[in-house]
């Protein structure tokens, strides 16, 4: 089979790697490609070998495997590609083996051809670099929620300029503290009272270092991901918060790029993804936003085509079931009773040391929120102060025997020790009680409803539940300097009947609002899909009824040649 140049150009137009090329440049790329066919089971590239070619899958399917791993890494189909790192880097060794799962035709672009094409189209390198960087990052980062047969096409962090911004404050503080250390050491030779300032500056340097490390880790824990099924934004605050906002590719309506002057200069911006159900997912400060938008657009179109084919198959299946079986509706399966699902405690996922102070949990389809850690600090402040005072007393007793409280109160040391132990245990139990009370006050969002659940440490549970269908409006407020500084506030949800539910003092209330709104729109979309499915079944029933009664309808009709002349009466009764 020989693939013509017009077909190649049309094929390349659908692949984001060649986004931004003009007609002449597309023609040049199409002419540079060579065609190769691999039978099923044939290795196209082998792990560990040196490569210098990009492979574009024209037809067929390939499987990506890696030595030492039982399961395949991915399955690539028509329109996918592999080997892009080989044409960017000299002496690059393949990181995986790619094998044809069925007879596969590929179009091949070599490194030398690619470098010649760069003279005509400089933007090609950026397109390929974005993809290569995604694959490098994907080999180091693994997400538990990614399904086994799901393929990651794009993976990136926020633009590095954001890292520079969040490190500016710690660096300035550290520089000022170091200058203060040098100055205090120098002037303390004449003013000994300034010697203590050196230690203050030292603590400032340590604090700035910790602040900088925290900000760096926080920047590195935010990811933007595009798979063959969805667009995802993962946001994580170490030890406290983790959020995953996503939109199915099939639900994407359009993708817009928004940039400021600095973004246009340094090539970063926001990707605003709007879905058919009205929700918006904003990926902020994405590196190379136009290339990322082209990638999302490509896979969105592929997802639409896949969805269309699935709908056609479902319609064919529904018609086949009616026509071949001669039934108006599919036969019901009797005698099978579904096993009831075991009811799960809403507090089950909070177990474990790693979750002691975590503010957001996500398990399967349920998202759980706790109140902000600052609320915990307020609730446990008094017992914590009592514990600190008692520990201070113990320290004085240990390290200053001359100033014992036994001599001060003229009491037996054993009695005072027993009293100290009783007070310490009571204060510790008080702190634990306040922690459990904070931990058990949770808010949940499920695929069907929202819940405000409060359980006292003694076991009394109160809950307020509302269906997502009944939500009329959602808004949030952050009032006061503390709520602004620590990014927490209250989400107000108005439901039918004038009732209002509140998620009080939750971290990042804007993200909570988006979670609820996304779930609400997903439920609406699910209902619409069920309505469409019911309509499809109804149309299939009509076709089946017509098919099974078509002959009867024909027999009931009177054929023209069966009409006799004497049966025809002219107008006005004149023959």
C-alpha positions in Angstrom: 0.0 0.0 0.0 1.3 3.4 -0.9 -0.1 6.4 0.9 -0.5 9.5 -1.2 0.7 13.0 -0.2 -2.8 14.5 0.2 -3.8 11.7 2.6 -0.6 12.2 4.5 -1.2 15.9 4.8 -4.7 15.3 6.1 -3.3 12.8 8.6 -0.6 15.1 9.9 -3.2 17.9 10.3 -4.9 15.8 13.0 -1.7 15.4 15.1 -0.7 18.2 17.5 3.0 17.6 16.9 2.6 19.5 13.6 0.4 22.2 14.9 1.1 25.7 13.4 2.5 24.5 10.1 1.4 26.2 6.9 0.4 24.3 3.7 4.0 24.3 2.3 5.5 23.0 5.5 2.9 20.3 5.8 3.8 19.2 2.3 7.5 19.1 3.2 6.8 16.9 6.2 4.5 14.6 4.2 7.1 14.1 1.5 9.9 13.4 4.1 7.9 10.5 5.7 8.7 6.9 4.7 6.2 4.1 5.0 6.6 0.8 6.7 4.4 -2.2 7.4 4.8 -4.5 10.4 2.9 -7.8 10.9 1.3 -8.8 14.2 3.9 -9.7 16.8 6.8 -7.9 15.1 8.9 -5.6 17.3 9.0 -2.1 15.8 11.6 -0.8 18.4 13.4 -2.6 21.1 14.2 -1.3 24.6 17.9 -0.4 25.1 18.7 0.0 21.4 19.8 3.4 20.0 17.0 5.1 18.0 16.8 8.0 15.6 13.2 7.9 14.3 9.7 9.0 15.1 6.9 6.6 14.2 3.4 7.8 13.4 0.7 5.0 13.4 -1.3 5.2 10.2 -3.3 2.0 10.8 -3.3 -0.9 13.2 -2.3 -1.0 16.9 0.9 -1.4 19.0 1.6 -2.4 22.5 4.3 -0.7 24.7 6.1 -3.0 27.2 9.1 -2.6 29.5 11.5 -5.3 30.7 10.8 -6.4 34.3 7.1 -5.5 34.2 4.4 -8.0 33.7 1.8 -5.7 32.2 2.0 -3.5 29.2 2.6 0.2 29.7 0.2 1.4 27.0 -1.6 0.6 23.8 -1.3 3.0 20.9 -3.7 3.2 18.0 -4.2 5.2 14.8 -3.1 8.8 15.2 -0.7 8.0 18.1 3.1 8.2 17.8 6.3 7.1 19.6 10.0 7.8 19.4 9.8 11.6 19.6 12.7 11.7 22.1 15.0 9.9 19.6 14.9 12.7 17.1 15.5 15.4 19.7 18.5 13.8 21.4 21.6 12.2 19.8 22.5 8.7 20.9 19.1 8.3 22.7 18.3 4.7 23.8 14.8 3.4 23.7 13.1 3.3 27.1 10.6 0.6 26.1 9.8 -2.0 23.5 7.0 -1.4 21.0 5.4 -4.4 19.3 2.7 -4.6 16.6 -0.5 -6.0 18.1 -2.0 -6.5 14.6 -0.8 -5.6 11.1 0.4 -2.0 11.5 1.4 0.7 9.0 3.6 3.5 10.3 5.0 6.6 8.8 8.7 7.2 9.8 10.5 10.5 10.3 14.3 10.3 11.0 16.4 12.7 13.1 18.2 14.0 10.0 14.9 14.7 8.2 13.6 16.4 11.3 16.6 18.7 11.5 16.2 19.7 7.9 12.5 20.4 8.5 13.4 22.7 11.5 15.0 25.1 9.0 11.5 25.5 7.4 9.4 25.4 10.6 11.1 26.4 13.8 8.0 25.8 15.9 8.2 22.1 15.3 10.9 21.8 18.0 8.7 23.3 20.7 5.8 20.9 19.8 8.1 17.9 20.1 9.8 19.2 23.3 6.5 19.5 25.1 5.7 15.9 24.3 9.1 14.6 25.2 9.1 16.5 28.5 5.7 15.0 29.3 7.0 11.4 28.7 10.2 12.0 30.8 8.1 13.3 33.7 5.6 10.5 33.3 8.4 7.9 33.7 9.2 9.4 37.1 5.8 10.2 38.4 3.1 7.6 39.0 -0.5 8.3 39.9 -2.5 5.5 41.7 -5.8 6.7 40.2 -4.7 6.3 36.6 -6.3 3.2 35.2 -4.2 0.4 33.8 -5.4 0.9 30.2 -5.3 4.7 30.4 -2.6 6.5 28.3 -1.0 9.7 29.5 -0.3 12.0 26.6 0.6 15.2 28.4 2.0 15.8 31.9 3.4 19.0 33.2 4.0 21.2 36.2 3.3 25.0 36.4 5.8 27.2 34.5 9.2 27.6 36.3 8.6 31.3 36.6 6.0 30.4 39.3 8.8 28.7 41.2 10.9 31.8 40.9 8.0 33.9 42.3 7.4 31.7 45.3 11.1 31.5 46.1 11.6 35.3 45.9 10.3 35.9 49.5 12.4 33.2 51.2 15.5 34.3 49.3 15.1 38.0 50.2 14.5 37.0 53.9 17.6 34.8 53.9 19.8 37.5 52.3 18.5 40.1 54.8 19.1 37.7 57.7 22.7 36.9 56.5 23.5 40.6 56.3 22.0 41.0 59.8 24.3 38.2 61.1 27.4 39.8 59.6 26.4 43.2 60.9 25.5 42.0 64.4 28.8 40.1 64.7 30.8 43.1 63.5 29.1 45.7 65.7 28.9 43.4 68.8 32.7 44.0 69.2 31.8 47.6 70.3 28.2 47.0 71.4 28.0 43.6 73.2 24.2 43.9 73.6 23.9 43.3 69.9 25.4 39.8 70.2 21.9 38.3 70.8 20.8 39.7 67.4 23.1 37.2 65.7 21.0 34.3 67.0 17.8 36.0 65.9 19.2 36.3 62.4 20.3 32.7 62.4 16.8 31.5 63.2 15.6 33.8 60.4 18.0 32.1 57.9 16.7 28.6 59.1 13.1 29.8 58.8 13.7 31.2 55.3 15.3 27.9 54.2 12.3 25.9 55.5 9.9 28.3 53.8 11.8 28.0 50.5 11.9 24.2 50.6 8.1 24.1 51.5 7.3 26.5 48.5 9.5 24.4 46.2 7.8 21.2 47.1 4.4 22.8 46.9 5.2 24.0 43.4 6.4 20.6 42.4 3.3 18.8 43.6 0.9 20.5 41.2 0.4 18.6 37.9 -1.6 19.1 34.7 -2.5 15.8 32.9 -4.1 14.9 29.7 -4.9 11.2 29.1 -6.9 9.5 26.4 -10.0 9.9 28.6 -9.8 13.1 30.6 -8.1 16.4 31.5 -6.9 16.6 35.1 -5.5 19.2 37.5 -3.9 17.7 40.6 -3.2 20.2 43.4 -1.4 19.1 46.6 -0.3 20.8 49.8 2.1 18.5 51.7 0.5 16.7 54.5 -2.7 18.8 54.4 -4.6 18.9 51.2 -4.9 17.1 47.9 -7.4 18.0 45.2 -8.1 16.4 41.8 -10.2 18.4 39.3 -11.0 16.8 36.0 -13.2 16.9 32.9 -13.9 14.0 30.6 -12.4 14.5 27.1 -15.8 13.6 25.6 -17.4 16.5 27.5 -15.0 19.2 26.3 -16.6 21.9 24.3 -13.8 24.3 23.6 -10.3 25.2 24.9 -9.2 28.8 25.2 -5.7 30.2 26.0 -5.5 33.3 28.2 -2.1 35.1 28.6 -0.7 38.3 30.0 2.2 40.3 28.7 4.8 38.3 30.8 3.1 35.1 29.7 3.4 36.0 26.0 7.1 36.8 26.5 8.0 33.7 28.5 5.4 31.4 26.8 3.1 30.5 29.6 -0.6 31.1 30.2 -3.9 29.7 31.4 -5.9 27.0 29.6 -9.6 27.5 30.1 -11.5 24.3 29.3 -15.3 24.6 29.0 -17.5 21.5 28.9 -20.8 20.7 27.3 -22.5 20.7 30.8 -21.4 24.2 31.6 -18.5 23.6 34.0 -15.1 25.2 33.5 -11.7 23.7 34.3 -8.8 26.2 34.4 -5.2 25.0 34.2 -3.2 28.0 35.4 0.3 29.1 34.3 0.8 26.2 31.9 4.2 26.0 30.1 3.8 26.3 26.3 0.0 26.8 26.5 -0.8 26.8 22.8 1.0 23.5 22.2 -0.9 22.0 25.2 -4.2 23.4 23.8 -3.5 21.8 20.5 -2.8 18.4 22.2 -6.1 18.6 24.1 -8.0 19.6 20.9 -6.5 16.6 19.0 -7.5 14.1 21.6 -10.9 15.8 22.2 -11.7 15.3 18.6 -10.6 11.7 18.7 -12.7 11.2 21.8 -15.8 12.6 20.0 -15.2 10.2 17.0 -14.8 7.3 19.4 -18.0 8.3 21.2 -19.9 8.5 17.9 -18.7 5.0 16.9 -19.7 3.7 20.3 -23.2 5.2 19.9 -23.5 3.7 16.5 -22.6 0.2 17.8 -25.0 0.6 20.7 -27.8 1.5 18.3 -26.9 -1.5 16.1 -26.8 -3.8 19.1 -30.2 -2.5 20.2 -31.7 -3.1 16.8 -30.1 -6.5 16.4 -31.5 -7.6 19.8 -35.0 -6.5 18.7 -34.9 -7.8 15.1 -33.2 -11.2 15.6 -34.8 -12.1 18.9 -38.2 -10.8 17.8 -38.7 -9.0 21.0 -40.0 -5.5 21.7 -37.7 -5.3 24.6 -34.6 -7.3 25.8 -35.5 -10.3 27.8 -35.2 -9.8 31.5 -32.7 -12.0 33.4 -34.6 -13.6 36.3 -33.3 -15.3 39.4 -30.3 -13.1 39.8 -30.2 -10.9 42.9 -27.5 -8.3 43.2 -25.6 -8.5 46.4 -26.3 -5.5 48.6 -23.3 -3.1 49.0 -21.8 -3.0 52.4 -22.5 0.4 54.0 -19.2 2.2 54.6 -18.5 4.5 57.6 -17.9 8.1 56.4 -14.9 8.2 58.8 -13.2 5.0 57.5 -10.6 6.7 55.3 -9.3 8.9 58.1 -7.4 6.1 59.8 -3.6 6.2 59.8 -0.8 8.5 61.0 -0.5 10.1 57.5 -4.1 11.4 57.8 -3.9 12.9 61.3 -4.1 16.5 60.0 -5.2 15.9 56.4 -8.0 18.3 55.2 -9.3 16.5 52.1 -9.8 12.8 51.3 -10.8 11.3 48.0 -11.8 7.7 47.9 -13.3 6.3 44.7 -16.3 8.7 44.1 -16.5 10.3 47.5 -14.7 13.5 48.5 -14.4 14.3 52.2 -13.4 17.6 53.8 -12.4 18.5 57.3 -12.3 22.0 58.8 -9.0 23.9 58.5 -6.1 23.1 60.8 -6.4 26.6 62.3 -9.8 25.6 63.7 -8.0 22.6 65.3 -5.4 24.9 66.8 -8.2 27.1 68.3 -10.0 24.0 69.8 -6.8 22.5 71.3 -5.1 25.7 72.4 -6.1 25.5 76.1 -5.2 21.8 76.6 -2.0 22.3 74.7 -1.0 25.2 77.0 -1.7 23.1 80.0 0.4 20.3 78.6 3.3 22.7 77.9 3.1 24.2 81.4 3.2 20.7 82.9 6.2 19.7 80.7 7.9 23.0 81.8 7.4 22.0 85.4 8.8 18.6 84.8 11.9 20.2 83.1 12.5 22.5 86.0 12.3 19.5 88.4 14.8 17.5 86.3 17.3 20.2 85.5 17.0 22.5 88.6 16.8 20.3 91.6 17.4 23.2 93.9 14.2 24.9 92.9 11.8 21.9 93.4 8.1 22.4 93.9 8.2 19.9 96.8 10.2 22.4 98.9 8.1 25.3 97.6 4.8 23.8 98.7 6.3 21.8 101.6 4.8 18.6 100.3 5.9 15.0 99.7 7.6 14.6 96.3 5.6 11.4 95.6 2.3 13.2 96.1 3.3 16.0 93.8 4.5 13.5 91.2 1.2 11.7 91.3 -0.7 15.0 91.1 1.5 15.9 88.1 0.8 12.6 86.3 -3.0 12.9 86.9 -3.1 16.5 85.6 -0.9 15.5 82.6 -3.2 12.6 81.7 -6.3 14.7 82.1 -4.8 17.5 79.8 -3.7 14.9 77.2 -7.2 13.3 77.2 -8.7 16.8 76.9 -6.5 17.5 73.8 -7.4 14.1 72.3 -11.1 14.8 72.9 -10.8 18.2 71.1 -8.9 16.6 68.2 -11.4 13.8 67.7 -14.2 16.3 67.9 -12.5 18.3 65.1 -11.7 15.2 63.1 -15.2 13.9 63.2 -16.8 17.1 61.9 -16.7 16.4 58.2 -18.3 17.4 54.9 -18.8 15.0 52.0 -19.6 15.2 48.3 -20.8 12.1 46.6 -22.0 11.6 43.0 -25.6 12.0 44.2 -25.6 14.3 47.3 -23.8 16.5 49.7 -23.6 15.8 53.5 -22.6 17.7 56.6 -21.8 15.0 59.2 -20.8 15.7 62.9 -20.0 12.9 65.4 -19.2 13.7 69.0 -16.3 11.7 70.6 -19.0 10.0 72.7 -20.7 8.7 69.6 -23.7 10.9 68.9 -24.1 11.5 65.1 -26.0 14.4 63.4 -26.1 14.8 59.6 -27.6 17.2 57.1 -28.1 15.8 53.6 -29.2 17.4 50.3 -29.4 16.0 46.8 -27.2 17.5 44.1 -30.4 17.9 42.0 -31.8 20.4 44.5 -28.9 22.8 44.6 -29.9 26.2 43.4 -26.7 28.2 44.0 -23.2 27.8 45.5 -21.0 30.6 46.9 -18.1 31.0 49.3 -16.8 33.6 51.6 -13.4 34.3 53.2 -13.8 37.0 55.9 -11.0 38.5 57.9 -7.3 38.6 57.7 -6.8 35.0 59.1 -9.1 33.4 56.6 -7.3 35.3 53.8 -3.8 34.4 55.0 -4.6 30.7 55.7 -7.0 30.3 52.7 -10.1 29.0 54.5 -13.7 30.0 54.7 -17.3 28.9 54.4 -19.1 27.5 51.4 -22.9 28.4 51.3 -25.1 25.9 49.3 -28.7 27.0 48.7 -31.0 24.1 48.0 -34.7 23.8 47.2 -37.3 25.0 49.7 -35.1 27.9 50.9 -32.8 25.6 52.9 -29.1 26.5 53.2 -26.3 24.2 54.0 -22.8 25.4 55.0 -19.4 23.8 54.8 -17.8 25.9 57.6 -14.1 26.7 57.8 -13.0 24.4 55.0 -9.5 24.9 53.4 -9.5 26.4 49.9 -13.3 27.1 49.7 -13.1 28.0 46.0 -11.9 24.5 45.2 -14.7 23.0 47.4 -17.2 25.1 45.5 -15.8 23.8 42.1 -15.9 20.2 43.4 -19.6 20.5 44.3 -20.5 22.3 41.1 -18.7 19.7 39.0 -20.4 16.8 40.7 -23.8 18.6 40.2 -23.2 19.0 36.5 -21.9 15.5 36.2 -25.2 14.2 37.7 -27.2 16.4 35.3 -25.2 15.0 32.4 -25.7 11.5 33.6 -29.4 12.0 33.6 -29.3 13.4 30.1 -27.4 10.4 28.9 -29.9 8.1 30.5 -32.7 10.0 28.7 -30.8 9.7 25.4 -30.3 6.0 26.0 -34.1 5.6 26.7 -34.9 7.4 23.5 -32.5 5.2 21.5 -34.2 2.1 22.9 -37.6 3.6 22.1 -36.6 4.3 18.5 -35.2 0.7 18.3 -38.6 -0.6 19.4 -40.3 1.4 16.7 -38.0 0.0 14.0 -38.5 -3.5 15.4 -42.2 -3.2 15.5 -42.2 -1.9 11.9 -39.9 -4.7 10.7 -42.0 -7.4 12.3 -45.3 -6.0 11.0 -44.1 -4.8 7.6 -45.7 -7.7 5.6 -49.0 -7.3 7.4 -49.0 -3.6 6.5 -48.3 -4.6 2.8 -51.1 -7.1 2.7 -53.5 -4.6 4.2 -52.8 -2.1 1.4 -55.0 -2.4 -1.8 -52.9 -2.7 -5.0 -53.9 -0.4 -7.9 -54.4 -3.3 -10.4 -56.8 -5.0 -8.1 -59.3 -2.2 -8.6 -62.1 -3.0 -11.1 -63.4 -0.4 -13.6 -67.0 -0.7 -12.3 -65.8 0.2 -8.9 -64.8 3.6 -10.1 -67.6 6.2 -9.8 -67.1 9.4 -11.8 -67.9 12.8 -10.5 -71.6 13.8 -10.4 -72.6 10.1 -11.0 -72.1 10.4 -14.8 -70.6 7.3 -16.5 
